[in-house]
Amino acid sequence: MRYYFINQDMKEFSLDVEVQAGKVMEFAYEGAKTKLFIKKLAGKNYYSFDQVAWKKLPSLGVNETLVSNSEVYKVYRGYKPSGLNKGGAGALITHMPGKIVKLYKKEGDKVTKGETVLILEAMKMENEIKSGADGVIKTVNIKEGQAVEAGFLMIEIEE
């Protein structure tokens, strides 16, 4: 499972975490590789960087907050909300992986705020993706039947 950590200055990093007792995980943070040792004891997971000092591994849920020394991170499990990306109201970005079922607009078309631009199937549900602003479709980075990952910029609308 991928976890996204984003602080108040929008500085972010992500980790792919699969907790298995006895497993050594290796991950990179700010360019430095780090090993993390995991063990299970009495139904709880513990971690260590040196296999001498062990700390309880907190179970993180969706949209929880993690405090580390002088920084506070918002934690997102499995996805990064599209509103946190650098795109504004005119950027249609996926919240989760899915498949483009129907595309109603093409480059150069005019759209109004709230108008359905495409249908995205995610988790066996069809979701209407609506324009967040009035404007003109600047770029279309998708086509019908395409599978998209979370955080993918599908359509850009020029206001």
PyMOL commands that set and color helices and strands:
alter all, ss='L'
color gray80, all
select helices_A, chain A and resi 82-84
alter helices_A, ss='H'
color red, helices_A
select strands_A, chain A and resi 2-7+12-16+24-29+32-41+44-48+55-56+64-68+71-77+91-93+98-103+110-111+116-122+125-130+135-140+147-148+153-158
alter strands_A, ss='S'
color yellow, strands_A
deselect
rebuild
show_as cartoon
